[in-house]
Amino acid sequence: MAQDNKISGVLDFDFISLDVSFMEFAICLNHVLQMTNGSLEMAETFIKGYAEYRKSSSQEFTHLQLLTQIYHIALLHIYIGQHHSGESYLR
Protein backbone atom coordinates (compact mmCIF):
# COMPACT_ATOMS: atom_id res chain seq x y z
CA MET A 1 0.00 0.00 0.00
CA ALA A 2 1.24 3.49 -0.74
CA GLN A 3 0.55 6.94 0.62
CA ASP A 4 2.21 10.16 -0.57
CA ASN A 5 4.43 8.16 -2.97
CA LYS A 6 5.81 6.10 -0.07
CA ILE A 7 5.15 2.55 1.00
CA SER A 8 2.82 2.76 3.98
CA GLY A 9 2.00 -0.92 4.46
CA VAL A 10 2.22 -4.39 3.02
CA LEU A 11 -0.74 -6.62 2.26
CA ASP A 12 -0.44 -10.24 3.35
CA PHE A 13 -1.25 -12.17 0.19
CA ASP A 14 -1.02 -15.56 1.94
CA PHE A 15 -4.77 -15.32 2.49
CA ILE A 16 -5.82 -14.12 -0.96
CA SER A 17 -7.03 -17.53 -2.12
CA LEU A 18 -10.52 -18.80 -1.40
CA ASP A 19 -9.00 -21.93 0.11
CA VAL A 20 -6.28 -20.74 2.45
CA SER A 21 -5.04 -24.25 3.12
CA PHE A 22 -4.03 -24.77 -0.51
CA MET A 23 -2.12 -21.51 -0.47
CA GLU A 24 -0.27 -23.02 2.49
CA PHE A 25 0.46 -26.07 0.34
CA ALA A 26 1.98 -23.83 -2.35
CA ILE A 27 4.11 -21.99 0.23
CA CYS A 28 5.30 -25.19 1.92
CA LEU A 29 6.08 -26.92 -1.38
CA ASN A 30 8.11 -23.87 -2.38
CA HIS A 31 10.08 -24.11 0.87
CA VAL A 32 10.65 -27.86 0.44
CA LEU A 33 12.02 -27.29 -3.06
CA GLN A 34 14.24 -24.41 -1.93
CA MET A 35 15.63 -26.22 1.12
CA THR A 36 16.36 -29.42 -0.81
CA ASN A 37 17.86 -27.81 -3.90
CA GLY A 38 14.87 -28.82 -6.03
CA SER A 39 14.76 -32.46 -4.95
CA LEU A 40 11.86 -34.14 -6.70
CA GLU A 41 12.11 -37.01 -4.22
CA MET A 42 11.54 -34.65 -1.29
CA ALA A 43 8.74 -32.88 -3.18
CA GLU A 44 7.05 -36.22 -3.79
CA THR A 45 7.47 -37.17 -0.12
CA PHE A 46 5.94 -33.86 0.97
CA ILE A 47 3.00 -34.24 -1.43
CA LYS A 48 2.31 -37.81 -0.27
CA GLY A 49 2.44 -36.70 3.37
CA TYR A 50 0.14 -33.76 2.67
CA ALA A 51 -2.33 -36.04 0.87
CA GLU A 52 -2.65 -38.19 4.00
CA TYR A 53 -4.30 -35.28 5.81
CA ARG A 54 -6.03 -33.30 3.08
CA LYS A 55 -7.27 -34.03 -0.41
CA SER A 56 -6.94 -31.33 -3.03
CA SER A 57 -9.04 -30.85 -6.11
CA SER A 58 -7.72 -30.86 -9.65
CA GLN A 59 -8.83 -27.22 -9.86
CA GLU A 60 -6.53 -26.34 -6.94
CA PHE A 61 -3.58 -28.04 -8.62
CA THR A 62 -4.41 -26.23 -11.84
CA HIS A 63 -3.85 -22.97 -9.96
CA LEU A 64 -0.66 -24.06 -8.17
CA GLN A 65 1.63 -22.04 -10.45
CA LEU A 66 -0.49 -18.91 -9.99
CA LEU A 67 -0.56 -19.35 -6.20
CA THR A 68 3.21 -19.77 -6.19
CA GLN A 69 3.63 -16.59 -8.24
CA ILE A 70 1.32 -14.68 -5.87
CA TYR A 71 3.41 -15.92 -2.95
CA HIS A 72 6.64 -14.74 -4.60
CA ILE A 73 5.14 -11.33 -5.34
CA ALA A 74 3.99 -11.05 -1.72
CA LEU A 75 7.52 -11.85 -0.51
CA LEU A 76 8.99 -9.27 -2.86
CA HIS A 77 6.63 -6.63 -1.48
CA ILE A 78 7.53 -7.57 2.09
CA TYR A 79 11.27 -7.37 1.38
CA ILE A 80 10.91 -4.03 -0.42
CA GLY A 81 8.89 -2.68 2.52
CA GLN A 82 11.48 -3.92 5.00
CA HIS A 83 14.28 -2.36 2.97
CA HIS A 84 12.55 1.03 2.80
CA SER A 85 11.76 0.95 6.51
CA GLY A 86 15.33 0.08 7.42
CA GLU A 87 14.13 -3.16 9.02
CA SER A 88 15.49 -5.54 6.38
CA TYR A 89 15.92 -9.10 7.61
CA LEU A 90 17.85 -10.12 4.50
CA ARG A 91 21.44 -10.07 5.56
Phi and psi restraints in degrees (range 20) as a CNS / XPLOR table:
assign (resid 1 and name C) (resid 2 and name N)
       (resid 2 and name CA) (resid 2 and name C) 1.0 -129.9 20.0 2
assign (resid 2 and name N) (resid 2 and name CA)
       (resid 2 and name C) (resid 3 and name N) 1.0 148.5 20.0 2
assign (resid 2 and name C) (resid 3 and name N)
       (resid 3 and name CA) (resid 3 and name C) 1.0 -146.4 20.0 2
assign (resid 3 and name N) (resid 3 and name CA)
       (resid 3 and name C) (resid 4 and name N) 1.0 129.7 20.0 2
assign (resid 3 and name C) (resid 4 and name N)
       (resid 4 and name CA) (resid 4 and name C) 1.0 53.7 20.0 2
assign (resid 4 and name N) (resid 4 and name CA)
       (resid 4 and name C) (resid 5 and name N) 1.0 45.2 20.0 2
assign (resid 4 and name C) (resid 5 and name N)
       (resid 5 and name CA) (resid 5 and name C) 1.0 59.4 20.0 2
assign (resid 5 and name N) (resid 5 and name CA)
       (resid 5 and name C) (resid 6 and name N) 1.0 25.8 20.0 2
assign (resid 5 and name C) (resid 6 and name N)
       (resid 6 and name CA) (resid 6 and name C) 1.0 -131.6 20.0 2
assign (resid 6 and name N) (resid 6 and name CA)
       (resid 6 and name C) (resid 7 and name N) 1.0 149.2 20.0 2
assign (resid 6 and name C) (resid 7 and name N)
       (resid 7 and name CA) (resid 7 and name C) 1.0 -70.4 20.0 2
assign (resid 7 and name N) (resid 7 and name CA)
       (resid 7 and name C) (resid 8 and name N) 1.0 123.3 20.0 2
assign (resid 7 and name C) (resid 8 and name N)
       (resid 8 and name CA) (resid 8 and name C) 1.0 -110.6 20.0 2
assign (resid 8 and name N) (resid 8 and name CA)
       (resid 8 and name C) (resid 9 and name N) 1.0 -11.0 20.0 2
assign (resid 8 and name C) (resid 9 and name N)
       (resid 9 and name CA) (resid 9 and name C) 1.0 -175.5 20.0 2
assign (resid 9 and name N) (resid 9 and name CA)
       (resid 9 and name C) (resid 10 and name N) 1.0 167.8 20.0 2
assign (resid 9 and name C) (resid 10 and name N)
       (resid 10 and name CA) (resid 10 and name C) 1.0 -127.0 20.0 2
assign (resid 10 and name N) (resid 10 and name CA)
       (resid 10 and name C) (resid 11 and name N) 1.0 130.8 20.0 2
assign (resid 10 and name C) (resid 11 and name N)
       (resid 11 and name CA) (resid 11 and name C) 1.0 -81.7 20.0 2
assign (resid 11 and name N) (resid 11 and name CA)
       (resid 11 and name C) (resid 12 and name N) 1.0 142.3 20.0 2
assign (resid 11 and name C) (resid 12 and name N)
       (resid 12 and name CA) (resid 12 and name C) 1.0 -92.5 20.0 2
assign (resid 12 and name N) (resid 12 and name CA)
       (resid 12 and name C) (resid 13 and name N) 1.0 100.7 20.0 2
assign (resid 12 and name C) (resid 13 and name N)
       (resid 13 and name CA) (resid 13 and name C) 1.0 -80.1 20.0 2
assign (resid 13 and name N) (resid 13 and name CA)
       (resid 13 and name C) (resid 14 and name N) 1.0 -1.0 20.0 2
assign (resid 13 and name C) (resid 14 and name N)
       (resid 14 and name CA) (resid 14 and name C) 1.0 -59.2 20.0 2
assign (resid 14 and name N) (resid 14 and name CA)
       (resid 14 and name C) (resid 15 and name N) 1.0 -24.7 20.0 2
assign (resid 14 and name C) (resid 15 and name N)
       (resid 15 and name CA) (resid 15 and name C) 1.0 -109.7 20.0 2
assign (resid 15 and name N) (resid 15 and name CA)
       (resid 15 and name C) (resid 16 and name N) 1.0 24.1 20.0 2
assign (resid 15 and name C) (resid 16 and name N)
       (resid 16 and name CA) (resid 16 and name C) 1.0 -77.9 20.0 2
assign (resid 16 and name N) (resid 16 and name CA)
       (resid 16 and name C) (resid 17 and name N) 1.0 -26.2 20.0 2
assign (resid 16 and name C) (resid 17 and name N)
       (resid 17 and name CA) (resid 17 and name C) 1.0 -75.9 20.0 2
assign (resid 17 and name N) (resid 17 and name CA)
       (resid 17 and name C) (resid 18 and name N) 1.0 156.6 20.0 2
assign (resid 17 and name C) (resid 18 and name N)
       (resid 18 and name CA) (resid 18 and name C) 1.0 -68.7 20.0 2
assign (resid 18 and name N) (resid 18 and name CA)
       (resid 18 and name C) (resid 19 and name N) 1.0 -31.4 20.0 2
assign (resid 18 and name C) (resid 19 and name N)
       (resid 19 and name CA) (resid 19 and name C) 1.0 -113.3 20.0 2
assign (resid 19 and name N) (resid 19 and name CA)
       (resid 19 and name C) (resid 20 and name N) 1.0 94.2 20.0 2
assign (resid 19 and name C) (resid 20 and name N)
       (resid 20 and name CA) (resid 20 and name C) 1.0 -57.2 20.0 2
assign (resid 20 and name N) (resid 20 and name CA)
       (resid 20 and name C) (resid 21 and name N) 1.0 -36.8 20.0 2
assign (resid 20 and name C) (resid 21 and name N)
       (resid 21 and name CA) (resid 21 and name C) 1.0 -63.0 20.0 2
assign (resid 21 and name N) (resid 21 and name CA)
       (resid 21 and name C) (resid 22 and name N) 1.0 -32.0 20.0 2
assign (resid 21 and name C) (resid 22 and name N)
       (resid 22 and name CA) (resid 22 and name C) 1.0 -76.6 20.0 2
assign (resid 22 and name N) (resid 22 and name CA)
       (resid 22 and name C) (resid 23 and name N) 1.0 -27.4 20.0 2
assign (resid 22 and name C) (resid 23 and name N)
       (resid 23 and name CA) (resid 23 and name C) 1.0 -63.0 20.0 2
assign (resid 23 and name N) (resid 23 and name CA)
       (resid 23 and name C) (resid 24 and name N) 1.0 -39.5 20.0 2
assign (resid 23 and name C) (resid 24 and name N)
       (resid 24 and name CA) (resid 24 and name C) 1.0 -61.8 20.0 2
assign (resid 24 and name N) (resid 24 and name CA)
       (resid 24 and name C) (resid 25 and name N) 1.0 -37.8 20.0 2
assign (resid 24 and name C) (resid 25 and name N)
       (resid 25 and name CA) (resid 25 and name C) 1.0 -59.6 20.0 2
assign (resid 25 and name N) (resid 25 and name CA)
       (resid 25 and name C) (resid 26 and name N) 1.0 -47.2 20.0 2
assign (resid 25 and name C) (resid 26 and name N)
       (resid 26 and name CA) (resid 26 and name C) 1.0 -60.8 20.0 2
assign (resid 26 and name N) (resid 26 and name CA)
       (resid 26 and name C) (resid 27 and name N) 1.0 -42.6 20.0 2
assign (resid 26 and name C) (resid 27 and name N)
       (resid 27 and name CA) (resid 27 and name C) 1.0 -65.3 20.0 2
assign (resid 27 and name N) (resid 27 and name CA)
       (resid 27 and name C) (resid 28 and name N) 1.0 -47.1 20.0 2
assign (resid 27 and name C) (resid 28 and name N)
       (resid 28 and name CA) (resid 28 and name C) 1.0 -66.2 20.0 2
assign (resid 28 and name N) (resid 28 and name CA)
       (resid 28 and name C) (resid 29 and name N) 1.0 -41.2 20.0 2
assign (resid 28 and name C) (resid 29 and name N)
       (resid 29 and name CA) (resid 29 and name C) 1.0 -61.3 20.0 2
assign (resid 29 and name N) (resid 29 and name CA)
       (resid 29 and name C) (resid 30 and name N) 1.0 -41.2 20.0 2
assign (resid 29 and name C) (resid 30 and name N)
       (resid 30 and name CA) (resid 30 and name C) 1.0 -58.5 20.0 2
assign (resid 30 and name N) (resid 30 and name CA)
       (resid 30 and name C) (resid 31 and name N) 1.0 -43.9 20.0 2
assign (resid 30 and name C) (resid 31 and name N)
       (resid 31 and name CA) (resid 31 and name C) 1.0 -66.0 20.0 2
assign (resid 31 and name N) (resid 31 and name CA)
       (resid 31 and name C) (resid 32 and name N) 1.0 -42.1 20.0 2
assign (resid 31 and name C) (resid 32 and name N)
       (resid 32 and name CA) (resid 32 and name C) 1.0 -59.2 20.0 2
assign (resid 32 and name N) (resid 32 and name CA)
       (resid 32 and name C) (resid 33 and name N) 1.0 -45.9 20.0 2
assign (resid 32 and name C) (resid 33 and name N)
       (resid 33 and name CA) (resid 33 and name C) 1.0 -65.8 20.0 2
assign (resid 33 and name N) (resid 33 and name CA)
       (resid 33 and name C) (resid 34 and name N) 1.0 -39.0 20.0 2
assign (resid 33 and name C) (resid 34 and name N)
       (resid 34 and name CA) (resid 34 and name C) 1.0 -67.5 20.0 2
assign (resid 34 and name N) (resid 34 and name CA)
       (resid 34 and name C) (resid 35 and name N) 1.0 -44.4 20.0 2
assign (resid 34 and name C) (resid 35 and name N)
       (resid 35 and name CA) (resid 35 and name C) 1.0 -74.1 20.0 2
assign (resid 35 and name N) (resid 35 and name CA)
       (resid 35 and name C) (resid 36 and name N) 1.0 -18.4 20.0 2
assign (resid 35 and name C) (resid 36 and name N)
       (resid 36 and name CA) (resid 36 and name C) 1.0 -112.2 20.0 2
assign (resid 36 and name N) (resid 36 and name CA)
       (resid 36 and name C) (resid 37 and name N) 1.0 16.5 20.0 2
assign (resid 36 and name C) (resid 37 and name N)
       (resid 37 and name CA) (resid 37 and name C) 1.0 57.4 20.0 2
assign (resid 37 and name N) (resid 37 and name CA)
       (resid 37 and name C) (resid 38 and name N) 1.0 40.3 20.0 2
assign (resid 37 and name C) (resid 38 and name N)
       (resid 38 and name CA) (resid 38 and name C) 1.0 77.4 20.0 2
assign (resid 38 and name N) (resid 38 and name CA)
       (resid 38 and name C) (resid 39 and name N) 1.0 23.5 20.0 2
assign (resid 38 and name C) (resid 39 and name N)
       (resid 39 and name CA) (resid 39 and name C) 1.0 -64.4 20.0 2
assign (resid 39 and name N) (resid 39 and name CA)
       (resid 39 and name C) (resid 40 and name N) 1.0 115.9 20.0 2
assign (resid 39 and name C) (resid 40 and name N)
       (resid 40 and name CA) (resid 40 and name C) 1.0 -69.7 20.0 2
assign (resid 40 and name N) (resid 40 and name CA)
       (resid 40 and name C) (resid 41 and name N) 1.0 -29.5 20.0 2
assign (resid 40 and name C) (resid 41 and name N)
       (resid 41 and name CA) (resid 41 and name C) 1.0 -63.4 20.0 2
assign (resid 41 and name N) (resid 41 and name CA)
       (resid 41 and name C) (resid 42 and name N) 1.0 -45.2 20.0 2
assign (resid 41 and name C) (resid 42 and name N)
       (resid 42 and name CA) (resid 42 and name C) 1.0 -68.9 20.0 2
assign (resid 42 and name N) (resid 42 and name CA)
       (resid 42 and name C) (resid 43 and name N) 1.0 -36.3 20.0 2
assign (resid 42 and name C) (resid 43 and name N)
       (resid 43 and name CA) (resid 43 and name C) 1.0 -62.6 20.0 2
assign (resid 43 and name N) (resid 43 and name CA)
       (resid 43 and name C) (resid 44 and name N) 1.0 -44.2 20.0 2
assign (resid 43 and name C) (resid 44 and name N)
       (resid 44 and name CA) (resid 44 and name C) 1.0 -63.0 20.0 2
assign (resid 44 and name N) (resid 44 and name CA)
       (resid 44 and name C) (resid 45 and name N) 1.0 -41.8 20.0 2
assign (resid 44 and name C) (resid 45 and name N)
       (resid 45 and name CA) (resid 45 and name C) 1.0 -61.7 20.0 2
assign (resid 45 and name N) (resid 45 and name CA)
       (resid 45 and name C) (resid 46 and name N) 1.0 -44.4 20.0 2
assign (resid 45 and name C) (resid 46 and name N)
       (resid 46 and name CA) (resid 46 and name C) 1.0 -61.1 20.0 2
assign (resid 46 and name N) (resid 46 and name CA)
       (resid 46 and name C) (resid 47 and name N) 1.0 -46.1 20.0 2
assign (resid 46 and name C) (resid 47 and name N)
       (resid 47 and name CA) (resid 47 and name C) 1.0 -63.3 20.0 2
assign (resid 47 and name N) (resid 47 and name CA)
       (resid 47 and name C) (resid 48 and name N) 1.0 -42.3 20.0 2
assign (resid 47 and name C) (resid 48 and name N)
       (resid 48 and name CA) (resid 48 and name C) 1.0 -63.8 20.0 2
assign (resid 48 and name N) (resid 48 and name CA)
       (resid 48 and name C) (resid 49 and name N) 1.0 -42.1 20.0 2
assign (resid 48 and name C) (resid 49 and name N)
       (resid 49 and name CA) (resid 49 and name C) 1.0 -64.1 20.0 2
assign (resid 49 and name N) (resid 49 and name CA)
       (resid 49 and name C) (resid 50 and name N) 1.0 -42.2 20.0 2
assign (resid 49 and name C) (resid 50 and name N)
       (resid 50 and name CA) (resid 50 and name C) 1.0 -60.6 20.0 2
assign (resid 50 and name N) (resid 50 and name CA)
       (resid 50 and name C) (resid 51 and name N) 1.0 -43.4 20.0 2
assign (resid 50 and name C) (resid 51 and name N)
       (resid 51 and name CA) (resid 51 and name C) 1.0 -65.5 20.0 2
assign (resid 51 and name N) (resid 51 and name CA)
       (resid 51 and name C) (resid 52 and name N) 1.0 -20.3 20.0 2
assign (resid 51 and name C) (resid 52 and name N)
       (resid 52 and name CA) (resid 52 and name C) 1.0 -68.6 20.0 2
assign (resid 52 and name N) (resid 52 and name CA)
       (resid 52 and name C) (resid 53 and name N) 1.0 -25.7 20.0 2
assign (resid 52 and name C) (resid 53 and name N)
       (resid 53 and name CA) (resid 53 and name C) 1.0 -109.2 20.0 2
assign (resid 53 and name N) (resid 53 and name CA)
       (resid 53 and name C) (resid 54 and name N) 1.0 -22.4 20.0 2
assign (resid 53 and name C) (resid 54 and name N)
       (resid 54 and name CA) (resid 54 and name C) 1.0 -152.8 20.0 2
assign (resid 54 and name N) (resid 54 and name CA)
       (resid 54 and name C) (resid 55 and name N) 1.0 133.5 20.0 2
assign (resid 54 and name C) (resid 55 and name N)
       (resid 55 and name CA) (resid 55 and name C) 1.0 -95.0 20.0 2
assign (resid 55 and name N) (resid 55 and name CA)
       (resid 55 and name C) (resid 56 and name N) 1.0 139.0 20.0 2
assign (resid 55 and name C) (resid 56 and name N)
       (resid 56 and name CA) (resid 56 and name C) 1.0 -113.0 20.0 2
assign (resid 56 and name N) (resid 56 and name CA)
       (resid 56 and name C) (resid 57 and name N) 1.0 150.5 20.0 2
assign (resid 56 and name C) (resid 57 and name N)
       (resid 57 and name CA) (resid 57 and name C) 1.0 -84.7 20.0 2
assign (resid 57 and name N) (resid 57 and name CA)
       (resid 57 and name C) (resid 58 and name N) 1.0 161.4 20.0 2
assign (resid 57 and name C) (resid 58 and name N)
       (resid 58 and name CA) (resid 58 and name C) 1.0 -64.6 20.0 2
assign (resid 58 and name N) (resid 58 and name CA)
       (resid 58 and name C) (resid 59 and name N) 1.0 -30.7 20.0 2
assign (resid 58 and name C) (resid 59 and name N)
       (resid 59 and name CA) (resid 59 and name C) 1.0 -64.4 20.0 2
assign (resid 59 and name N) (resid 59 and name CA)
       (resid 59 and name C) (resid 60 and name N) 1.0 -39.0 20.0 2
assign (resid 59 and name C) (resid 60 and name N)
       (resid 60 and name CA) (resid 60 and name C) 1.0 -63.5 20.0 2
assign (resid 60 and name N) (resid 60 and name CA)
       (resid 60 and name C) (resid 61 and name N) 1.0 -45.6 20.0 2
assign (resid 60 and name C) (resid 61 and name N)
       (resid 61 and name CA) (resid 61 and name C) 1.0 -65.7 20.0 2
assign (resid 61 and name N) (resid 61 and name CA)
       (resid 61 and name C) (resid 62 and name N) 1.0 -30.5 20.0 2
assign (resid 61 and name C) (resid 62 and name N)
       (resid 62 and name CA) (resid 62 and name C) 1.0 -61.3 20.0 2
assign (resid 62 and name N) (resid 62 and name CA)
       (resid 62 and name C) (resid 63 and name N) 1.0 -32.1 20.0 2
assign (resid 62 and name C) (resid 63 and name N)
       (resid 63 and name CA) (resid 63 and name C) 1.0 -96.1 20.0 2
assign (resid 63 and name N) (resid 63 and name CA)
       (resid 63 and name C) (resid 64 and name N) 1.0 7.7 20.0 2
assign (resid 63 and name C) (resid 64 and name N)
       (resid 64 and name CA) (resid 64 and name C) 1.0 -58.9 20.0 2
assign (resid 64 and name N) (resid 64 and name CA)
       (resid 64 and name C) (resid 65 and name N) 1.0 -43.7 20.0 2
assign (resid 64 and name C) (resid 65 and name N)
       (resid 65 and name CA) (resid 65 and name C) 1.0 -62.5 20.0 2
assign (resid 65 and name N) (resid 65 and name CA)
       (resid 65 and name C) (resid 66 and name N) 1.0 -43.3 20.0 2
assign (resid 65 and name C) (resid 66 and name N)
       (resid 66 and name CA) (resid 66 and name C) 1.0 -63.4 20.0 2
assign (resid 66 and name N) (resid 66 and name CA)
       (resid 66 and name C) (resid 67 and name N) 1.0 -43.6 20.0 2
assign (resid 66 and name C) (resid 67 and name N)
       (resid 67 and name CA) (resid 67 and name C) 1.0 -62.0 20.0 2
assign (resid 67 and name N) (resid 67 and name CA)
       (resid 67 and name C) (resid 68 and name N) 1.0 -39.2 20.0 2
assign (resid 67 and name C) (resid 68 and name N)
       (resid 68 and name CA) (resid 68 and name C) 1.0 -64.9 20.0 2
assign (resid 68 and name N) (resid 68 and name CA)
       (resid 68 and name C) (resid 69 and name N) 1.0 -41.4 20.0 2
assign (resid 68 and name C) (resid 69 and name N)
       (resid 69 and name CA) (resid 69 and name C) 1.0 -65.3 20.0 2
assign (resid 69 and name N) (resid 69 and name CA)
       (resid 69 and name C) (resid 70 and name N) 1.0 -40.6 20.0 2
assign (resid 69 and name C) (resid 70 and name N)
       (resid 70 and name CA) (resid 70 and name C) 1.0 -60.8 20.0 2
assign (resid 70 and name N) (resid 70 and name CA)
       (resid 70 and name C) (resid 71 and name N) 1.0 -42.3 20.0 2
assign (resid 70 and name C) (resid 71 and name N)
       (resid 71 and name CA) (resid 71 and name C) 1.0 -60.8 20.0 2
assign (resid 71 and name N) (resid 71 and name CA)
       (resid 71 and name C) (resid 72 and name N) 1.0 -44.6 20.0 2
assign (resid 71 and name C) (resid 72 and name N)
       (resid 72 and name CA) (resid 72 and name C) 1.0 -65.5 20.0 2
assign (resid 72 and name N) (resid 72 and name CA)
       (resid 72 and name C) (resid 73 and name N) 1.0 -37.7 20.0 2
assign (resid 72 and name C) (resid 73 and name N)
       (resid 73 and name CA) (resid 73 and name C) 1.0 -65.8 20.0 2
assign (resid 73 and name N) (resid 73 and name CA)
       (resid 73 and name C) (resid 74 and name N) 1.0 -40.6 20.0 2
assign (resid 73 and name C) (resid 74 and name N)
       (resid 74 and name CA) (resid 74 and name C) 1.0 -61.3 20.0 2
assign (resid 74 and name N) (resid 74 and name CA)
       (resid 74 and name C) (resid 75 and name N) 1.0 -44.2 20.0 2
assign (resid 74 and name C) (resid 75 and name N)
       (resid 75 and name CA) (resid 75 and name C) 1.0 -61.3 20.0 2
assign (resid 75 and name N) (resid 75 and name CA)
       (resid 75 and name C) (resid 76 and name N) 1.0 -43.0 20.0 2
assign (resid 75 and name C) (resid 76 and name N)
       (resid 76 and name CA) (resid 76 and name C) 1.0 -59.1 20.0 2
assign (resid 76 and name N) (resid 76 and name CA)
       (resid 76 and name C) (resid 77 and name N) 1.0 -43.9 20.0 2
assign (resid 76 and name C) (resid 77 and name N)
       (resid 77 and name CA) (resid 77 and name C) 1.0 -63.0 20.0 2
assign (resid 77 and name N) (resid 77 and name CA)
       (resid 77 and name C) (resid 78 and name N) 1.0 -41.3 20.0 2
assign (resid 77 and name C) (resid 78 and name N)
       (resid 78 and name CA) (resid 78 and name C) 1.0 -62.4 20.0 2
assign (resid 78 and name N) (resid 78 and name CA)
       (resid 78 and name C) (resid 79 and name N) 1.0 -46.8 20.0 2
assign (resid 78 and name C) (resid 79 and name N)
       (resid 79 and name CA) (resid 79 and name C) 1.0 -64.9 20.0 2
assign (resid 79 and name N) (resid 79 and name CA)
       (resid 79 and name C) (resid 80 and name N) 1.0 -38.9 20.0 2
assign (resid 79 and name C) (resid 80 and name N)
       (resid 80 and name CA) (resid 80 and name C) 1.0 -64.6 20.0 2
assign (resid 80 and name N) (resid 80 and name CA)
       (resid 80 and name C) (resid 81 and name N) 1.0 -43.7 20.0 2
assign (resid 80 and name C) (resid 81 and name N)
       (resid 81 and name CA) (resid 81 and name C) 1.0 -61.3 20.0 2
assign (resid 81 and name N) (resid 81 and name CA)
       (resid 81 and name C) (resid 82 and name N) 1.0 -43.0 20.0 2
assign (resid 81 and name C) (resid 82 and name N)
       (resid 82 and name CA) (resid 82 and name C) 1.0 -62.9 20.0 2
assign (resid 82 and name N) (resid 82 and name CA)
       (resid 82 and name C) (resid 83 and name N) 1.0 -42.2 20.0 2
assign (resid 82 and name C) (resid 83 and name N)
       (resid 83 and name CA) (resid 83 and name C) 1.0 -61.3 20.0 2
assign (resid 83 and name N) (resid 83 and name CA)
       (resid 83 and name C) (resid 84 and name N) 1.0 -46.1 20.0 2
assign (resid 83 and name C) (resid 84 and name N)
       (resid 84 and name CA) (resid 84 and name C) 1.0 -69.9 20.0 2
assign (resid 84 and name N) (resid 84 and name CA)
       (resid 84 and name C) (resid 85 and name N) 1.0 -24.6 20.0 2
assign (resid 84 and name C) (resid 85 and name N)
       (resid 85 and name CA) (resid 85 and name C) 1.0 -87.6 20.0 2
assign (resid 85 and name N) (resid 85 and name CA)
       (resid 85 and name C) (resid 86 and name N) 1.0 -8.8 20.0 2
assign (resid 85 and name C) (resid 86 and name N)
       (resid 86 and name CA) (resid 86 and name C) 1.0 80.8 20.0 2
assign (resid 86 and name N) (resid 86 and name CA)
       (resid 86 and name C) (resid 87 and name N) 1.0 9.3 20.0 2
assign (resid 86 and name C) (resid 87 and name N)
       (resid 87 and name CA) (resid 87 and name C) 1.0 -109.0 20.0 2
assign (resid 87 and name N) (resid 87 and name CA)
       (resid 87 and name C) (resid 88 and name N) 1.0 35.4 20.0 2
assign (resid 87 and name C) (resid 88 and name N)
       (resid 88 and name CA) (resid 88 and name C) 1.0 -65.4 20.0 2
assign (resid 88 and name N) (resid 88 and name CA)
       (resid 88 and name C) (resid 89 and name N) 1.0 131.8 20.0 2
assign (resid 88 and name C) (resid 89 and name N)
       (resid 89 and name CA) (resid 89 and name C) 1.0 -100.6 20.0 2
assign (resid 89 and name N) (resid 89 and name CA)
       (resid 89 and name C) (resid 90 and name N) 1.0 4.3 20.0 2
assign (resid 89 and name C) (resid 90 and name N)
       (resid 90 and name CA) (resid 90 and name C) 1.0 -92.2 20.0 2
assign (resid 90 and name N) (resid 90 and name CA)
       (resid 90 and name C) (resid 91 and name N) 1.0 99.5 20.0 2
